């Protein structure tokens, strides 16, 4: 009876791993090409990604049957990112504030669903700001390509390092109630991998101090894992295994870029301060 009620998680089949690998191979080059070419190609990539993320978030909140407020979320994020892409940077914050207030008040007093009002408005704020951060980083500095490429490398190597360290060492879990597979060994492995790739990247590009960038890389690895935990919490809140089934073997786009969004936001804030 216990085996029926609490089945043990199955290891990925070889066919599943093949599908995941093929998906990464197919999707990776176009993403890197768009980031390298910059605007308008990177703009289109980020706007389309923002719309897909908004759709996945709304689908989670409505358990796949999206209603009018969910579509408002999707359209709002598309419009906000287009403001950034067309250079209307000063309008982004007031437009986001207006959309957020309207959505929350509509959900709170018209549909009278305070819980869904919270999650939809959170999605509007989080997704719009994090995707806008990525857009701004690529377009607003002379080293935009190198900055975004570094973030991508850090996130990818964090995932790879965490997977292999966690798989080979195991040990205590970080937050088993949120993400049962994440271990402290995996986190340390991700930090080491992120620090190493950051050091190599700095040496290769000669744009940054290698030691400082490696420290930032290790810090971003922690932020990437926090982004992963945040998305895992949302999926558990709405009893969903994946954000969608858009990418074969990977789930949804949000499942793939949760760490990237969190890291982009932190790097964006650092750029604003310094």
C-alpha positions as CSV (number, residue, x, y, z in Angstrom):
1,X,0.0,0.0,0.0
2,X,2.8,2.4,0.8
3,X,4.4,1.8,-2.6
4,X,1.1,2.7,-4.2
5,X,0.5,5.8,-2.1
6,X,4.1,7.1,-2.2
7,X,5.8,5.9,-5.3
8,X,9.6,6.4,-5.5
9,X,10.7,8.8,-8.2
10,X,11.9,7.0,-11.3
11,X,15.2,7.7,-12.9
12,X,15.1,9.4,-16.3
13,X,15.1,6.8,-19.1
14,X,17.7,7.0,-21.7
15,X,15.1,8.1,-24.2
16,X,14.2,11.0,-21.9
17,X,17.8,12.0,-21.6
18,X,18.1,11.9,-25.4
19,X,15.1,14.1,-25.8
20,X,16.4,16.6,-23.3
21,X,19.8,16.7,-25.0
22,X,18.3,17.1,-28.4
23,X,16.1,19.9,-27.2
24,X,19.1,21.7,-25.7
25,X,21.1,21.3,-28.9
26,X,18.2,22.6,-31.1
27,X,17.4,25.6,-28.8
28,X,20.9,26.7,-27.8
29,X,22.4,28.0,-31.1
30,X,19.4,30.3,-32.0
31,X,19.5,31.8,-28.5
32,X,23.2,32.4,-28.6
33,X,22.9,33.8,-32.1
34,X,20.2,36.3,-31.1
35,X,22.2,37.4,-28.1
36,X,25.3,37.9,-30.2
37,X,23.5,39.8,-33.0
38,X,21.7,42.1,-30.5
39,X,18.8,44.3,-31.3
40,X,16.3,43.7,-33.0
41,X,17.0,39.9,-32.8
42,X,17.7,39.8,-29.1
43,X,14.7,42.1,-28.5
44,X,12.4,39.7,-30.4
45,X,13.8,36.7,-28.5
46,X,13.2,38.4,-25.1
47,X,9.8,39.7,-25.9
48,X,8.6,36.3,-27.2
49,X,10.1,34.6,-24.2
50,X,8.4,37.1,-21.9
51,X,5.0,36.4,-23.5
52,X,5.6,32.6,-23.2
53,X,6.5,33.0,-19.5
54,X,3.4,35.2,-18.9
55,X,1.3,32.5,-20.5
56,X,2.8,29.8,-18.4
57,X,2.3,31.8,-15.2
58,X,-1.3,32.6,-16.0
59,X,-1.9,29.0,-16.9
60,X,-0.5,27.9,-13.5
61,X,-2.7,30.4,-11.7
62,X,-5.8,29.3,-13.6
63,X,-4.8,25.6,-13.7
64,X,-4.5,25.7,-17.5
65,X,-7.8,27.5,-18.3
66,X,-6.8,31.2,-18.6
67,X,-9.5,33.8,-18.0
68,X,-9.5,37.5,-18.9
69,X,-7.1,38.7,-16.1
70,X,-4.6,36.2,-17.2
71,X,-4.7,37.4,-20.8
72,X,-4.3,41.0,-19.4
73,X,-1.1,39.8,-17.7
74,X,0.2,38.4,-21.0
75,X,-0.6,41.5,-23.0
76,X,0.8,43.8,-20.3
77,X,4.2,42.1,-20.2
78,X,4.4,42.1,-24.0
79,X,3.6,45.9,-24.0
80,X,6.1,46.6,-21.2
81,X,8.9,44.8,-23.0
82,X,8.1,46.6,-26.3
83,X,8.4,49.9,-24.5
84,X,11.9,48.9,-23.5
85,X,12.8,47.5,-26.9
86,X,11.7,50.8,-28.6
87,X,13.7,52.9,-26.2
88,X,10.9,54.3,-24.0
89,X,12.8,53.4,-20.9
90,X,11.3,56.2,-18.8
91,X,7.8,54.9,-19.4
92,X,8.5,51.3,-18.1
93,X,8.1,52.0,-14.4
94,X,4.9,54.1,-14.5
95,X,3.3,51.7,-17.0
96,X,4.2,48.7,-14.8
97,X,2.7,50.4,-11.8
98,X,-0.5,51.3,-13.6
99,X,-0.9,47.7,-15.0
100,X,-0.2,46.2,-11.6
101,X,-2.7,48.4,-9.7
102,X,-5.4,47.9,-12.3
103,X,-4.9,44.1,-12.3
104,X,-4.9,43.8,-8.5
105,X,-8.0,46.0,-8.0
106,X,-9.9,44.2,-10.7
107,X,-9.1,40.8,-9.3
108,X,-9.7,41.9,-5.7
109,X,-13.0,43.8,-6.1
110,X,-14.5,42.5,-9.3
111,X,-13.6,38.8,-9.4
112,X,-13.2,38.8,-5.6
113,X,-10.4,36.4,-5.6
114,X,-7.7,37.8,-3.3
115,X,-5.4,34.8,-3.6
116,X,-5.3,34.8,-7.4
117,X,-5.0,38.6,-7.3
118,X,-1.8,38.2,-5.4
119,X,-0.2,35.6,-7.6
120,X,-1.2,37.3,-10.9
121,X,0.1,40.7,-9.8
122,X,3.3,39.0,-8.5
123,X,3.7,37.4,-11.9
124,X,3.2,40.7,-13.6
125,X,5.9,42.4,-11.5
126,X,8.4,39.6,-11.4
127,X,8.3,38.5,-15.0
128,X,8.2,42.0,-16.5
129,X,11.1,43.3,-14.3
130,X,13.3,40.3,-14.8
131,X,12.8,40.0,-18.6
132,X,13.2,43.8,-18.9
133,X,16.5,43.5,-16.9
134,X,17.8,41.1,-19.5
135,X,16.7,43.4,-22.4
136,X,18.3,46.4,-20.7
137,X,21.6,44.5,-20.0
138,X,21.9,43.5,-23.7
139,X,21.0,47.0,-25.1
140,X,22.3,49.6,-22.7
141,X,26.0,49.0,-22.4
142,X,28.9,48.6,-24.8
143,X,29.6,45.1,-23.3
144,X,26.0,44.0,-23.4
145,X,26.8,40.8,-25.3
146,X,29.6,39.8,-23.0
147,X,27.5,40.6,-19.9
148,X,24.5,38.5,-21.0
149,X,26.8,35.7,-22.3
150,X,28.5,35.6,-18.9
151,X,25.2,35.3,-17.1
152,X,24.1,32.5,-19.5
153,X,27.4,30.6,-18.9
154,X,27.1,31.0,-15.1
155,X,23.5,29.7,-15.1
156,X,24.3,26.8,-17.4
157,X,27.4,25.8,-15.5
158,X,25.7,26.1,-12.2
159,X,23.0,23.6,-13.3
160,X,25.6,21.2,-14.7
161,X,27.9,21.5,-11.6
162,X,25.0,21.1,-9.2
163,X,23.7,18.1,-11.1
164,X,27.0,16.2,-11.1
165,X,28.1,17.1,-7.6
166,X,24.6,16.4,-6.2
167,X,24.4,13.1,-8.1
168,X,27.9,11.8,-7.1
169,X,28.1,13.1,-3.5
170,X,24.4,13.4,-2.4
171,X,24.0,14.3,1.2
172,X,21.6,16.6,3.1
173,X,18.9,18.4,1.1
174,X,18.6,22.2,1.1
175,X,14.8,22.5,1.2
176,X,13.2,19.1,0.7
177,X,9.7,20.4,1.1
178,X,10.2,22.7,-1.9
179,X,12.7,21.0,-4.1
180,X,13.5,17.4,-2.9
181,X,16.4,16.8,-5.2
182,X,18.5,19.9,-4.4
183,X,21.5,19.1,-2.0
184,X,24.1,21.3,-0.3
185,X,26.7,19.4,-2.2
186,X,25.0,20.3,-5.5
187,X,24.9,23.9,-4.5
188,X,28.6,23.9,-3.7
189,X,29.3,22.2,-7.0
190,X,27.3,24.8,-8.8
191,X,29.2,27.6,-7.1
192,X,32.6,26.1,-7.9
193,X,31.6,25.6,-11.6
194,X,30.2,29.1,-11.8
195,X,33.4,30.5,-10.3
196,X,35.6,28.6,-12.7
197,X,33.8,29.5,-15.8
198,X,33.7,33.2,-14.7
199,X,37.5,33.2,-14.1
200,X,38.0,31.6,-17.6
201,X,35.6,34.1,-19.2
202,X,37.4,37.1,-17.6
203,X,40.8,35.8,-18.7
204,X,39.5,35.2,-22.3
205,X,37.7,38.5,-22.7
206,X,40.1,40.7,-20.7
207,X,37.2,42.9,-19.7
208,X,37.0,42.1,-16.0
209,X,39.2,41.2,-13.1
210,X,39.2,37.3,-13.1
211,X,39.2,37.0,-9.3
212,X,36.4,39.5,-8.8
213,X,34.3,38.0,-11.6
214,X,34.8,34.5,-10.2
215,X,33.5,35.7,-6.8
216,X,30.5,37.3,-8.5
217,X,30.0,34.0,-10.5
218,X,29.8,32.0,-7.3
219,X,27.4,34.5,-5.8
220,X,25.2,34.3,-8.9
221,X,25.1,30.5,-8.6
222,X,23.4,30.9,-5.3
223,X,20.9,33.4,-6.8
224,X,20.3,31.0,-9.7
225,X,19.4,28.3,-7.2
226,X,17.1,30.7,-5.4
227,X,15.3,31.4,-8.6
228,X,14.9,27.7,-9.1
229,X,13.5,27.3,-5.5
230,X,11.1,30.2,-6.2
231,X,9.7,28.5,-9.3
232,X,9.5,25.2,-7.5
233,X,7.4,26.8,-4.7
234,X,5.0,28.3,-7.3
235,X,4.6,24.9,-9.0
236,X,3.9,23.2,-5.7
237,X,1.5,25.9,-4.7
238,X,-0.6,25.1,-7.8
239,X,0.1,21.4,-7.8
240,X,1.9,21.4,-11.1
241,X,4.9,19.2,-12.2
242,X,6.1,21.6,-14.9
243,X,5.3,25.2,-15.9
244,X,4.1,23.7,-19.2
245,X,5.0,21.0,-21.7
246,X,6.4,23.4,-24.3
247,X,9.9,22.0,-24.5
248,X,10.3,18.2,-25.0
249,X,12.1,16.7,-22.1
250,X,12.4,20.0,-20.2
251,X,8.9,21.0,-19.3
252,X,8.2,24.7,-19.8
253,X,10.3,27.8,-20.6
254,X,10.0,28.9,-16.9
255,X,11.5,25.6,-15.9
256,X,14.5,26.4,-18.0
257,X,15.1,30.1,-17.3
258,X,14.1,30.4,-13.6
259,X,17.7,30.9,-12.6
260,X,18.5,33.1,-15.5
261,X,15.7,35.5,-14.6
262,X,16.9,35.8,-11.0
263,X,20.5,36.4,-12.0
264,X,19.6,38.9,-14.6
265,X,17.7,40.9,-12.1
266,X,20.7,41.0,-9.7
267,X,23.2,42.0,-12.4
268,X,20.7,44.7,-13.5
269,X,20.5,46.1,-10.0
270,X,24.2,46.1,-9.7
271,X,24.6,48.0,-12.9
272,X,22.0,50.6,-11.8
273,X,23.9,51.2,-8.5
274,X,27.4,51.2,-9.9
